[in-house]
């Protein structure tokens, strides 16, 4: 296992683990509660922090695809917050909040998958490299799971009444 990280890399990794835990808890616990909001705020700030720290990590000495995903994560997290906080846009805020939040979690897990295949020697050797079909299948399975989770939440919370019942 390769753990040759800079200090910024270690801080970034710890923020990733924090966001994974907070996001997972918020996905499974009751919605529209003060605890959900508090954990959501912590998740938001951990996402912004880990995305900002990832912008400073240059293993290949250039700005490339993962950096763009970090910017996308910041934008999605800001949209998720704005939709929930301002209840905007009026009729779609809940759906947009759900989609943006689940997509931020998808990007977080997808980045974790990439790091595992990059850093765990056994997986790297078994997969045959980063652009192997095994890595692609793992990301494909994550995409399918993400779509299923999105559909489940969108169906479950499809109206204002469902949100009131959740609270």
Legacy VTK file of the C-alpha trace (Angstrom):
# vtk DataFile Version 3.0
C-alpha trace
ASCII
DATASET POLYDATA
POINTS 167 float
0.000 0.000 0.000
1.371 3.367 -1.024
0.806 6.060 1.594
3.380 8.560 0.363
1.137 11.571 0.953
2.106 15.140 1.644
0.715 16.890 4.713
-1.938 18.422 2.479
-2.737 14.923 1.184
-3.200 13.595 4.721
-5.438 16.533 5.684
-7.430 15.962 2.503
-7.755 12.236 3.300
-8.997 12.917 6.831
-11.565 15.380 5.481
-12.692 12.708 3.006
-13.260 10.198 5.800
-15.164 12.802 7.801
-17.368 13.616 4.804
-17.961 9.915 4.082
-19.159 9.358 7.628
-21.304 12.476 7.849
-22.846 11.981 4.411
-23.613 8.336 5.103
-25.275 9.171 8.399
-27.363 11.900 6.800
-28.454 9.604 3.979
-29.880 6.984 6.325
-31.194 9.012 9.268
-34.471 10.900 9.466
-34.777 13.956 7.289
-35.933 17.512 8.074
-34.784 17.395 11.691
-32.390 19.738 13.508
-29.837 16.900 13.633
-30.162 16.381 9.862
-29.492 20.082 9.313
-26.530 20.147 11.694
-24.924 17.081 10.136
-25.694 18.532 6.699
-23.817 21.717 7.584
-20.810 19.698 8.772
-20.994 17.579 5.614
-21.132 20.727 3.470
-18.082 22.276 5.134
-16.101 19.034 5.049
-16.891 18.730 1.309
-15.833 22.289 0.621
-12.653 21.784 2.661
-11.706 18.482 1.009
-12.459 19.886 -2.450
-10.363 22.971 -1.738
-7.466 20.874 -0.456
-7.676 18.624 -3.511
-7.093 21.672 -5.695
-3.670 21.990 -4.076
-2.600 18.387 -4.724
-0.559 18.096 -7.921
0.948 14.654 -8.218
1.302 14.989 -11.994
2.184 18.708 -11.751
-0.867 19.835 -13.698
-4.517 20.750 -13.236
-6.473 17.744 -14.537
-9.728 15.793 -14.310
-9.930 15.274 -10.501
-9.516 19.013 -9.999
-12.528 19.683 -12.223
-14.514 17.142 -10.207
-13.574 19.030 -7.038
-14.955 22.237 -8.537
-18.125 20.361 -9.551
-18.446 19.068 -5.975
-18.218 22.591 -4.550
-20.891 23.812 -6.983
-23.207 20.880 -6.221
-22.732 21.318 -2.464
-23.523 25.040 -2.729
-26.647 24.263 -4.770
-27.767 21.606 -2.285
-27.373 24.081 0.570
-29.078 26.959 -1.254
-32.040 24.795 -2.249
-32.613 23.557 1.306
-31.854 26.821 3.097
-33.840 29.167 0.861
-36.428 26.612 -0.301
-35.591 27.726 -3.802
-36.774 27.162 -6.508
-40.201 27.111 -4.961
-41.560 23.788 -6.230
-38.326 21.988 -7.042
-36.100 22.805 -4.077
-36.468 19.416 -2.388
-35.783 17.450 -5.566
-32.767 19.607 -6.385
-31.471 19.298 -2.824
-31.761 15.497 -3.015
-30.099 15.265 -6.438
-27.223 17.611 -5.556
-26.574 15.937 -2.196
-26.584 12.403 -3.599
-24.318 13.500 -6.466
-21.802 15.022 -4.041
-21.728 11.713 -2.182
-21.321 9.871 -5.498
-18.332 12.059 -6.406
-16.844 11.471 -2.963
-17.138 7.685 -3.226
-15.951 7.738 -6.848
-12.817 9.588 -5.783
-12.314 7.010 -3.047
-12.576 4.194 -5.584
-9.913 5.855 -7.705
-7.601 6.251 -4.717
-8.052 2.634 -3.630
-7.169 1.358 -7.105
-4.245 3.769 -7.218
-2.813 3.120 -3.748
-3.523 -0.546 -2.924
-0.806 -2.490 -4.716
-2.750 -5.766 -4.849
-5.800 -4.117 -6.448
-3.624 -2.200 -8.889
-1.902 -5.401 -9.981
-5.159 -7.405 -10.194
-6.947 -4.720 -12.158
-4.116 -4.255 -14.634
-3.888 -0.504 -14.250
-6.083 2.497 -13.690
-7.842 2.389 -17.069
-8.774 -1.292 -16.793
-12.277 -2.700 -17.256
-12.392 -3.671 -13.562
-12.074 -0.037 -12.483
-14.714 0.888 -15.053
-17.052 -1.847 -13.794
-16.598 -0.644 -10.225
-17.538 2.887 -11.255
-20.430 1.501 -13.299
-21.766 -0.357 -10.260
-21.467 2.848 -8.235
-23.387 4.746 -10.921
-26.201 2.175 -10.902
-26.370 2.296 -7.108
-26.427 6.110 -7.211
-29.310 6.138 -9.690
-31.244 3.672 -7.516
-30.669 5.783 -4.402
-31.712 8.919 -6.282
-34.893 7.257 -7.523
-35.699 5.942 -4.053
-35.317 9.383 -2.448
-37.151 11.197 -5.243
-40.089 8.802 -5.023
-40.135 8.796 -1.235
-39.998 12.589 -0.917
-41.989 13.532 -3.984
-44.255 16.012 -2.256
-44.358 18.511 0.541
-46.583 16.146 2.544
-43.860 13.464 2.498
-41.358 15.945 3.918
-43.752 16.903 6.703
-44.282 13.215 7.467
-40.519 12.670 7.586
-40.185 15.404 10.183
LINES 1 168
167 0 1 2 3 4 5 6 7 8 9 10 11 12 13 14 15 16 17 18 19 20 21 22 23 24 25 26 27 28 29 30 31 32 33 34 35 36 37 38 39 40 41 42 43 44 45 46 47 48 49 50 51 52 53 54 55 56 57 58 59 60 61 62 63 64 65 66 67 68 69 70 71 72 73 74 75 76 77 78 79 80 81 82 83 84 85 86 87 88 89 90 91 92 93 94 95 96 97 98 99 100 101 102 103 104 105 106 107 108 109 110 111 112 113 114 115 116 117 118 119 120 121 122 123 124 125 126 127 128 129 130 131 132 133 134 135 136 137 138 139 140 141 142 143 144 145 146 147 148 149 150 151 152 153 154 155 156 157 158 159 160 161 162 163 164 165 166
